[in-house]
């Protein structure tokens, strides 16, 4: 299934409001429009970036020309990678190599290689590249991971998970 509509920003990235069209999640909203008629220059640029990613990184689940996401976090991970690439953090060729390494490492550890874990490898690649480039330290990534775990534990089933300062305090213990 393709993800449609705006994706709310995580509390750590903003105020929980919808995107203003200029933020990191702007690309997520454009994902489902990748093969449709554009709505202007920004939409054309978003679509071009998405097509470049699809052409450069093999294995992205697609429906027609548009990537498909089973869960919102997958679309957010895709959008983060697009944003980092757009800002010159990495080249798609380098991303594809690193993603391939992550997939091979997971397969050697017994990953089922049935497509269900593709975006877990995508996330591992994101974590690896932001640590390598000095954007985030491994310690910060670990603390954020544990904060998300705490937030998930306190969130009722079916409700969106939002990070709060208390989640980071709990993660630091």
Buried (B, 14 or more C-beta within 10 A) or exposed (E): EBBEEEBBBBBEBBEEEBBEEEBBBBBBBBBBBBEEEBEEEEBEBBBEBBBBBBEBBEEBEEEEEBBBBBEBBBBBBBBBBBBBBBEEBBEBEBBBEBBBBBBEEBEEEEBEEEEEBBBBBBBBBBBBBBBEEEBBEEEEBEBBEBBBEBBEEEEEEEEEBBBBEEBBEBBEE
